[in-house]
Amino acid sequence: MAHQAQIKIPATYMRGGTSKGVFFRLQDLPERAQAPGAARDALLLRVIGSPDPYGKQIDGMGGATSSTSKTVIVSASTRPGHDVDYLFGQVSIDSAFVDWSGNCGNLSAAVGPFAISNGLIDASRIPRDGMATVRIWQANIGKTIIAHVPMTDGMVQETGDFELDGVTFPAAEVQLEFMDPAAEEEGAGGAMFPTGNLVDDLDVPGIGTLKATMINAGIPTIFVNAADIGYTGTELQDAINSDPVALTKFETLRAYGAARMGLIQDVDQAAKRQHTPKIAFVAKPADYVSSSGKKVGAGDVDLLVRAMSMGKLHHAMMGTAAVAIGTAAAIPGTLVNQAAGGGAREAVRFGHPSGTLRVGAQASQVEGEWKVDKAIMSRSARVLMEGWVRVPGDAF
């Protein structure tokens, strides 16, 4: 029996924010995987170790969670005013598909450092010391992200004293600006609020009618009140992820919300669109103990938010969902804004399972439509390993 040898592909394993992923330069991928399609998806699935019926991704680079089952492809940009194009692939753990429908806000923090270190940025735009500005085109959603990357002695500075709840060790701060973050989603007409309302009555068979804020900003997100679904907003992962009934409820809510937002035509289609939209629940501030044992006081935050990612409660907060939170908080009348106490605001600090996070957004009304120029938050990033990733030559 003939055996197919493994091939090796240049790759970098990076942490960005509270996520990890395998990063590639587009030019380094095998030729048949340089274009979108079945070959590319099959390659990335094999790299990450999916589909895995055991749910562990033992035979790949994935870490068996939505936060660690991720891939990124970066290339020099031909788009005016941009340095690189960034394409994100969320790899399903137990199913054979890669979801290209949205961005990863956490890994966005690693794109600038990766691009600089891998020769994708014009050297004349990189200071030896100081702050490098990397203009990123987020190809999944057609949006611009500006990354401010610290440089020391001509190299990306990765170490520092910036602490991010959900990440064990401090690192250098990377500030991200998500420009005009309202997502231009197919079927949503490019509107920040695709239903035309800040709050809707969402009818969900078997669950009832819930108040919901459905917003396209950063990533399409459905917000509901924690109390309306039997929660307090102080829950940690085990409270929900160990409860199959709860997981089914959240997926049902997500499916009906996706249909109401115009992202899918039928609720059955939600199973093939796991990455978007997100479903999150909000509550007014309360004391709780984070997953690390750190005490979070009601006075430390403006509101509490818990969010689901790929069918499970996220251990911290997705970066794109943080953009949605900051944007919704800045618009009086949304459920997020109400949970934060109402009124106009340009920044919000919210509590999540791992601690707290601050995100800023500036909102205004233009001819009756809400608009956000940009949302701002800080993350950190670090190279964990670089070299080659290996896959069987017949895997794609």
C-alpha positions as CSV (number, residue, x, y, z in Angstrom):
1,M,0.0,0.0,0.0
2,A,1.4,3.4,-1.0
3,H,1.8,6.0,1.7
4,Q,1.4,9.7,1.1
5,A,4.2,11.7,2.6
6,Q,3.5,14.8,4.7
7,I,4.1,18.2,3.3
8,K,5.2,21.2,5.3
9,I,3.8,24.7,5.1
10,P,5.3,27.8,6.7
11,A,3.1,28.9,9.5
12,T,3.1,30.8,12.8
13,Y,1.1,29.9,15.9
14,M,0.0,33.0,17.6
15,R,-2.1,34.3,20.5
16,G,-4.2,37.3,19.8
17,G,-6.3,38.6,22.7
18,T,-8.0,35.6,24.3
19,S,-7.8,33.5,21.2
20,K,-5.1,31.4,19.4
21,G,-4.8,30.5,15.8
22,V,-2.5,29.3,13.0
23,F,-1.4,32.2,10.8
24,F,-0.3,31.8,7.1
25,R,1.0,34.1,4.5
26,L,-1.2,33.6,1.4
27,Q,1.8,33.1,-0.8
28,D,3.0,30.2,1.4
29,L,-0.1,28.1,1.0
30,P,0.0,25.3,-1.6
31,E,-1.2,26.7,-4.9
32,R,-4.5,24.9,-4.9
33,A,-5.3,26.3,-1.5
34,Q,-4.4,29.9,-2.4
35,A,-7.9,30.5,-3.7
36,P,-11.2,30.1,-1.7
37,G,-12.8,26.7,-2.1
38,A,-12.9,23.1,-1.1
39,A,-9.1,22.5,-1.2
40,R,-8.4,25.5,1.1
41,D,-11.1,24.4,3.5
42,A,-9.9,20.8,3.6
43,L,-6.3,21.9,4.2
44,L,-7.3,24.2,7.2
45,L,-9.5,21.5,8.6
46,R,-6.6,19.0,8.6
47,V,-4.2,21.6,10.0
48,I,-6.5,22.2,13.0
49,G,-7.5,18.5,13.4
50,S,-11.2,18.6,12.3
51,P,-13.7,17.2,12.1
52,D,-13.1,15.3,15.3
53,P,-15.9,13.2,16.7
54,Y,-14.1,13.1,20.0
55,G,-14.1,16.9,20.2
56,K,-10.5,17.1,21.2
57,Q,-8.6,17.9,18.0
58,I,-5.7,15.7,19.2
59,D,-4.4,15.2,15.6
60,G,-4.1,18.9,14.8
61,M,-3.2,22.4,16.1
62,G,-6.7,23.1,17.5
63,G,-7.3,23.3,21.2
64,A,-10.8,21.9,21.2
65,T,-12.6,25.3,21.9
66,S,-14.0,27.9,19.7
67,S,-11.2,30.3,20.9
68,T,-8.4,27.9,19.7
69,S,-9.9,26.4,16.5
70,K,-9.0,29.3,14.3
71,T,-7.0,30.1,11.1
72,V,-5.8,33.3,9.5
73,I,-4.5,34.1,6.0
74,V,-2.7,37.4,5.5
75,S,-1.4,38.9,2.3
76,A,0.0,42.2,1.1
77,S,-3.0,44.4,0.0
78,T,-3.5,46.0,-3.3
79,R,-6.4,48.1,-1.9
80,P,-5.5,51.8,-1.6
81,G,-4.9,53.0,1.9
82,H,-4.3,49.5,3.3
83,D,-1.2,47.4,4.1
84,V,-2.5,43.9,4.3
85,D,-5.6,41.8,3.7
86,Y,-6.7,39.6,6.6
87,L,-9.0,36.6,6.1
88,F,-10.3,34.7,9.1
89,G,-11.5,31.1,9.1
90,Q,-13.4,29.7,12.1
91,V,-12.9,25.9,11.9
92,S,-15.6,23.7,13.3
93,I,-14.5,21.2,15.8
94,D,-16.8,18.3,15.1
95,S,-18.0,19.1,11.6
96,A,-16.3,19.3,8.3
97,F,-16.6,23.0,7.5
98,V,-14.8,26.3,7.9
99,D,-17.0,29.3,8.6
100,W,-15.9,32.5,6.7
101,S,-18.9,34.6,7.7
102,G,-17.3,36.9,10.2
103,N,-14.1,38.3,11.8
104,C,-12.2,37.4,14.9
105,G,-11.6,40.6,16.9
106,N,-9.1,38.9,19.2
107,L,-6.9,37.6,16.5
108,S,-7.1,41.0,14.8
109,A,-4.6,42.1,17.4
110,A,-2.0,39.6,16.0
111,V,-2.4,40.5,12.3
112,G,-0.3,43.6,12.5
113,P,2.6,42.0,14.4
114,F,2.5,39.0,12.0
115,A,2.5,41.2,9.0
116,I,5.4,43.2,10.2
117,S,7.5,40.2,11.2
118,N,6.8,38.4,7.9
119,G,7.8,41.2,5.5
120,L,4.3,42.2,4.4
121,I,4.6,45.9,5.3
122,D,6.7,48.4,3.5
123,A,9.8,48.9,5.6
124,S,9.6,52.7,5.2
125,R,6.3,52.6,7.2
126,I,7.9,50.8,10.2
127,P,9.7,52.9,12.8
128,R,12.7,51.3,14.6
129,D,11.2,52.5,17.9
130,G,7.8,53.7,18.7
131,M,4.4,52.8,17.2
132,A,3.8,51.2,13.8
133,T,0.4,51.8,12.3
134,V,-0.8,48.8,10.3
135,R,-3.8,49.4,8.0
136,I,-5.7,46.1,7.8
137,W,-8.5,45.2,5.3
138,Q,-10.7,42.7,7.0
139,A,-11.7,40.7,4.0
140,N,-14.5,38.6,5.6
141,I,-16.7,41.6,6.3
142,G,-15.1,44.3,4.1
143,K,-14.0,46.6,6.9
144,T,-10.9,48.5,7.9
145,I,-9.0,47.9,11.2
146,I,-6.1,50.1,12.3
147,A,-3.6,48.3,14.5
148,H,-1.1,50.3,16.6
149,V,1.9,47.9,17.1
150,P,4.8,48.8,19.5
151,M,8.3,48.5,18.1
152,T,11.6,48.2,19.9
153,D,15.0,48.0,18.2
154,G,13.3,47.3,14.8
155,M,11.3,44.4,16.1
156,V,7.7,44.0,17.2
157,Q,7.6,44.4,21.0
158,E,5.6,41.5,22.5
159,T,6.4,41.7,26.2
160,G,5.1,44.4,28.5
161,D,2.9,45.1,31.5
162,F,-0.5,45.3,29.8
163,E,-2.9,42.9,31.5
164,L,-5.9,41.4,29.8
165,D,-8.5,39.4,31.7
166,G,-8.7,35.9,30.2
167,V,-4.9,35.9,29.5
168,T,-2.6,34.6,32.2
169,F,0.5,36.7,31.5
170,P,1.0,40.4,30.8
171,A,2.3,41.5,27.4
172,A,2.6,44.6,25.2
173,E,-0.5,46.5,24.4
174,V,-1.9,46.6,20.8
175,Q,-4.6,49.2,20.3
176,L,-7.2,48.4,17.7
177,E,-9.5,50.8,15.9
178,F,-12.5,49.1,14.1
179,M,-13.5,51.7,11.6
180,D,-17.2,52.1,10.7
181,P,-17.9,48.8,12.4
182,A,-21.5,48.4,11.2
183,A,-21.2,45.0,9.4
184,E,-22.4,45.0,5.8
185,E,-24.0,41.6,6.0
186,E,-25.8,40.0,3.0
187,G,-29.5,40.2,3.6
188,A,-29.2,42.9,6.3
189,G,-28.9,45.8,3.8
190,G,-25.8,47.1,5.5
191,A,-27.9,48.6,8.3
192,M,-26.6,48.6,11.9
193,F,-30.1,47.6,13.1
194,P,-31.4,45.4,10.3
195,T,-34.9,45.3,11.7
196,G,-35.0,49.1,11.9
197,N,-35.5,48.9,15.7
198,L,-33.3,49.3,18.7
199,V,-35.3,46.7,20.5
200,D,-37.6,44.0,19.0
201,D,-40.0,41.4,20.3
202,L,-38.4,38.2,19.1
203,D,-40.8,35.3,18.9
204,V,-39.1,31.9,19.5
205,P,-41.2,28.8,19.4
206,G,-41.0,26.8,22.7
207,I,-39.3,29.7,24.5
208,G,-41.7,32.6,24.1
209,T,-41.4,36.3,23.1
210,L,-38.2,38.0,24.3
211,K,-37.0,41.6,24.1
212,A,-33.9,41.6,21.8
213,T,-31.4,44.1,20.4
214,M,-30.1,42.8,17.1
215,I,-27.1,44.7,15.8
216,N,-24.6,44.5,13.0
217,A,-21.4,46.0,14.5
218,G,-18.1,44.2,14.7
219,I,-20.1,41.0,14.2
220,P,-23.8,40.4,14.0
221,T,-25.0,40.0,17.6
222,I,-28.3,39.3,19.3
223,F,-28.6,40.7,22.8
224,V,-31.3,39.5,25.3
225,N,-31.8,40.3,29.0
226,A,-30.3,37.7,31.3
227,A,-33.4,37.7,33.5
228,D,-35.7,36.9,30.6
229,I,-34.0,33.6,30.0
230,G,-33.5,32.6,33.7
231,Y,-29.9,33.9,34.3
232,T,-28.3,36.6,36.4
233,G,-25.4,37.6,34.1
234,T,-22.8,36.4,36.6
235,E,-22.6,32.8,35.1
236,L,-19.3,31.1,34.4
237,Q,-18.7,28.5,31.6
238,D,-19.7,25.4,33.6
239,A,-23.1,26.8,34.5
240,I,-24.1,26.8,30.8
241,N,-21.7,24.5,28.9
242,S,-22.6,21.5,31.1
243,D,-26.3,22.0,30.5
244,P,-27.5,20.5,27.2
245,V,-30.9,22.0,27.6
246,A,-29.4,25.5,28.0
247,L,-27.2,25.0,24.9
248,T,-30.1,24.0,22.8
249,K,-32.1,27.0,24.0
250,F,-29.3,29.4,23.1
251,E,-28.9,27.8,19.6
252,T,-32.7,28.1,19.1
253,L,-32.6,31.7,20.1
254,R,-29.6,32.3,17.8
255,A,-31.3,30.6,14.8
256,Y,-34.5,32.6,15.1
257,G,-32.6,35.8,15.7
258,A,-30.5,35.2,12.6
259,A,-33.6,34.7,10.5
260,R,-35.1,37.9,11.9
261,M,-31.9,39.8,11.0
262,G,-32.1,38.5,7.5
263,L,-28.8,36.6,7.7
264,I,-30.5,33.3,6.9
265,Q,-33.7,32.5,5.0
266,D,-34.7,29.5,7.2
267,V,-33.7,28.6,10.8
268,D,-32.3,25.3,9.7
269,Q,-29.6,27.2,7.9
270,A,-28.1,28.4,11.2
271,A,-26.3,25.0,11.6
272,K,-24.1,25.9,8.7
273,R,-23.4,29.4,10.0
274,Q,-22.0,28.7,13.4
275,H,-19.7,31.7,13.7
276,T,-22.4,34.4,13.1
277,P,-24.5,35.8,14.5
278,K,-23.5,35.7,18.2
279,I,-26.0,35.4,21.0
280,A,-25.3,37.3,24.2
281,F,-27.2,38.2,27.4
282,V,-26.9,41.3,29.5
283,A,-27.6,42.3,33.1
284,K,-27.0,45.3,35.4
285,P,-23.8,45.2,37.5
286,A,-23.5,42.7,40.3
287,D,-20.7,41.2,42.4
288,Y,-19.3,37.9,41.2
289,V,-16.1,35.8,41.2
290,S,-14.4,35.4,37.8
291,S,-13.1,32.0,36.5
292,S,-9.6,32.9,37.8
293,G,-10.9,33.5,41.3
294,K,-10.7,37.3,41.0
295,K,-13.5,39.2,42.6
296,V,-15.4,41.6,40.4
297,G,-17.4,44.2,42.2
298,A,-20.6,45.7,41.0
299,G,-18.8,49.1,41.2
300,D,-16.1,47.9,38.9
301,V,-18.3,47.6,35.8
302,D,-21.1,49.3,34.0
303,L,-22.9,46.1,33.1
304,L,-22.5,42.3,32.8
305,V,-22.3,40.4,29.5
306,R,-22.1,36.7,28.7
307,A,-21.8,35.6,25.1
308,M,-22.0,32.3,23.2
309,S,-19.4,31.3,20.6
310,M,-19.7,28.2,18.4
311,G,-22.4,26.8,20.6
312,K,-20.6,27.3,24.0
313,L,-20.3,30.1,26.5
314,H,-17.1,31.9,25.8
315,H,-14.5,31.9,28.5
316,A,-14.0,35.7,28.2
317,M,-15.4,37.8,25.4
318,M,-14.9,37.7,21.6
319,G,-13.3,40.9,20.4
320,T,-15.9,41.4,17.7
321,A,-18.7,40.9,20.2
322,A,-16.9,43.5,22.4
323,V,-17.2,46.0,19.5
324,A,-20.9,45.1,19.3
325,I,-21.2,45.7,23.1
326,G,-19.4,49.1,22.9
327,T,-21.5,50.2,19.9
328,A,-24.8,49.2,21.4
329,A,-23.9,50.7,24.8
330,A,-23.3,54.0,23.0
331,I,-26.8,54.1,21.6
332,P,-29.5,55.1,24.1
333,G,-32.4,52.7,24.2
334,T,-30.7,49.4,23.3
335,L,-30.8,46.6,25.9
336,V,-27.1,46.9,26.3
337,N,-27.4,50.7,27.0
338,Q,-30.3,50.1,29.4
339,A,-28.3,47.5,31.3
340,A,-25.5,50.0,31.6
341,G,-27.8,52.6,33.1
342,G,-29.0,54.4,30.0
343,G,-28.0,57.8,28.6
344,A,-25.2,58.8,26.2
345,R,-21.8,57.3,26.7
346,E,-18.6,56.9,24.7
347,A,-17.1,54.0,26.6
348,V,-18.2,51.1,28.7
349,R,-16.6,48.6,31.0
350,F,-18.3,45.3,31.2
351,G,-17.9,42.1,33.2
352,H,-17.4,38.8,31.5
353,P,-16.5,35.3,32.9
354,S,-12.8,36.0,33.1
355,G,-13.0,39.6,34.4
356,T,-13.6,43.0,32.9
357,L,-13.0,44.7,29.6
358,R,-13.3,48.3,28.4
359,V,-14.3,49.3,24.9
360,G,-15.1,52.7,23.5
361,A,-17.4,53.8,20.6
362,Q,-18.7,57.1,19.4
363,A,-22.2,57.0,18.0
364,S,-24.3,59.7,16.2
365,Q,-27.5,59.9,14.3
366,V,-27.3,60.9,10.6
367,E,-30.7,61.5,8.9
368,G,-32.4,59.3,11.5
369,E,-29.9,56.4,11.2
370,W,-27.4,55.5,13.9
371,K,-23.7,55.5,12.8
372,V,-20.5,54.7,14.7
373,D,-17.3,56.1,13.2
374,K,-15.1,53.6,15.1
375,A,-14.8,51.4,18.1
376,I,-11.6,51.2,20.1
377,M,-10.2,48.5,22.4
378,S,-6.8,47.2,23.5
379,R,-5.6,43.7,23.2
380,S,-2.2,42.0,23.2
381,A,-0.5,39.4,20.9
382,R,2.4,37.1,21.0
383,V,4.1,34.5,18.8
384,L,3.9,31.1,20.4
385,M,5.7,29.0,17.8
386,E,6.8,29.5,14.2
387,G,8.2,27.2,11.5
388,W,6.2,24.7,9.5
389,V,2.9,22.9,10.0
390,R,2.7,19.5,8.5
391,V,-0.3,17.7,6.9
392,P,-0.6,14.6,4.8
393,G,-0.2,15.4,1.1
394,D,-3.5,13.9,0.2
395,A,-5.4,15.8,2.9
396,F,-6.8,18.5,0.6
